[in-house]
Amino acid sequence: MVSEAERTKDVVQEVVESTALHVGRIAQIVAGAVAEVVREIGDLATDVFEMREAGERARADAEPAPVVVDQRP
């Protein structure tokens, strides 16, 4: 027959193991979510840089070419 102390130890052990397992899974979920958020922020920043460069190129294309005046006598 199992003593009261041994039953209590077994229950505590199961609770701690289960808690550790679930906390580990939750940490993996959170870490994965953080990584995805950081990736999305990086992609957004890349898009902003590309749009800014495209706008600068469009502005440069729209500017009239400088007029060169021949100043020879």
KETIGU-503778 format. One record per residue (C-alpha): x, y, z; residue in three letters. Coordinates in Angstrom, 1 decimal, decimal comma, always signed. Layout:
KETIGU-503778
rec u: X | v: Y | w: Z | rest: ala
...
This chain:
KETIGU-503778
rec u: +0,0 | v: +0,0 | w: +0,0 | rest: met
rec u: +1,2 | v: +3,5 | w: -0,9 | rest: val
rec u: +1,6 | v: +6,0 | w: +2,0 | rest: ser
rec u: -0,1 | v: +9,4 | w: +2,1 | rest: glu
rec u: +3,3 | v: +11,1 | w: +1,7 | rest: ala
rec u: +4,2 | v: +9,1 | w: -1,5 | rest: glu
rec u: +0,8 | v: +9,9 | w: -3,0 | rest: arg
rec u: +1,3 | v: +13,5 | w: -2,3 | rest: thr
rec u: +4,8 | v: +13,4 | w: -3,8 | rest: lys
rec u: +3,4 | v: +11,7 | w: -7,0 | rest: asp
rec u: +0,7 | v: +14,3 | w: -7,4 | rest: val
rec u: +3,1 | v: +17,2 | w: -6,9 | rest: val
rec u: +5,5 | v: +15,7 | w: -9,3 | rest: gln
rec u: +2,8 | v: +15,3 | w: -12,0 | rest: glu
rec u: +1,6 | v: +18,9 | w: -11,4 | rest: val
rec u: +5,1 | v: +20,3 | w: -11,7 | rest: val
rec u: +5,9 | v: +18,2 | w: -14,8 | rest: glu
rec u: +2,7 | v: +19,2 | w: -16,5 | rest: ser
rec u: +3,2 | v: +22,9 | w: -15,6 | rest: thr
rec u: +6,7 | v: +22,9 | w: -17,0 | rest: ala
rec u: +5,5 | v: +21,3 | w: -20,2 | rest: leu
rec u: +2,7 | v: +23,8 | w: -20,7 | rest: his
rec u: +4,9 | v: +26,8 | w: -19,7 | rest: val
rec u: +7,5 | v: +25,6 | w: -22,3 | rest: gly
rec u: +4,9 | v: +25,4 | w: -25,0 | rest: arg
rec u: +3,6 | v: +28,8 | w: -24,2 | rest: ile
rec u: +7,1 | v: +30,2 | w: -24,3 | rest: ala
rec u: +7,6 | v: +28,7 | w: -27,7 | rest: gln
rec u: +4,3 | v: +30,2 | w: -28,9 | rest: ile
rec u: +5,3 | v: +33,7 | w: -27,6 | rest: val
rec u: +8,8 | v: +33,4 | w: -29,0 | rest: ala
rec u: +7,4 | v: +32,5 | w: -32,4 | rest: gly
rec u: +5,0 | v: +35,3 | w: -32,3 | rest: ala
rec u: +7,7 | v: +37,8 | w: -31,4 | rest: val
rec u: +9,9 | v: +36,6 | w: -34,3 | rest: ala
rec u: +7,0 | v: +36,9 | w: -36,7 | rest: glu
rec u: +6,2 | v: +40,5 | w: -35,5 | rest: val
rec u: +9,8 | v: +41,5 | w: -35,8 | rest: val
rec u: +9,9 | v: +40,0 | w: -39,4 | rest: arg
rec u: +6,8 | v: +41,9 | w: -40,4 | rest: glu
rec u: +8,2 | v: +45,2 | w: -39,0 | rest: ile
rec u: +11,4 | v: +44,5 | w: -41,0 | rest: gly
rec u: +9,4 | v: +43,9 | w: -44,1 | rest: asp
rec u: +7,4 | v: +47,0 | w: -43,6 | rest: leu
rec u: +10,6 | v: +49,1 | w: -43,1 | rest: ala
rec u: +12,0 | v: +47,6 | w: -46,4 | rest: thr
rec u: +8,8 | v: +48,5 | w: -48,2 | rest: asp
rec u: +9,0 | v: +52,1 | w: -46,8 | rest: val
rec u: +12,7 | v: +52,4 | w: -48,0 | rest: phe
rec u: +11,8 | v: +51,1 | w: -51,5 | rest: glu
rec u: +8,8 | v: +53,4 | w: -51,8 | rest: met
rec u: +11,0 | v: +56,4 | w: -50,7 | rest: arg
rec u: +13,6 | v: +55,5 | w: -53,3 | rest: glu
rec u: +10,9 | v: +55,0 | w: -56,0 | rest: ala
rec u: +9,5 | v: +58,5 | w: -55,1 | rest: gly
rec u: +13,0 | v: +60,0 | w: -55,4 | rest: glu
rec u: +13,5 | v: +58,4 | w: -58,8 | rest: arg
rec u: +10,1 | v: +59,6 | w: -60,0 | rest: ala
rec u: +10,9 | v: +63,1 | w: -58,8 | rest: arg
rec u: +14,2 | v: +63,0 | w: -60,6 | rest: ala
rec u: +12,6 | v: +61,8 | w: -63,8 | rest: asp
rec u: +10,0 | v: +64,6 | w: -63,6 | rest: ala
rec u: +12,5 | v: +67,4 | w: -63,1 | rest: glu
rec u: +13,4 | v: +69,1 | w: -66,4 | rest: pro
rec u: +16,9 | v: +68,6 | w: -67,6 | rest: ala
rec u: +19,2 | v: +71,4 | w: -66,9 | rest: pro
rec u: +19,6 | v: +73,8 | w: -69,8 | rest: val
rec u: +23,2 | v: +74,3 | w: -70,9 | rest: val
rec u: +23,7 | v: +77,8 | w: -72,4 | rest: val
rec u: +26,7 | v: +78,2 | w: -74,7 | rest: asp
rec u: +28,5 | v: +81,3 | w: -73,5 | rest: gln
rec u: +31,2 | v: +81,4 | w: -76,1 | rest: arg
rec u: +31,7 | v: +84,8 | w: -77,7 | rest: pro
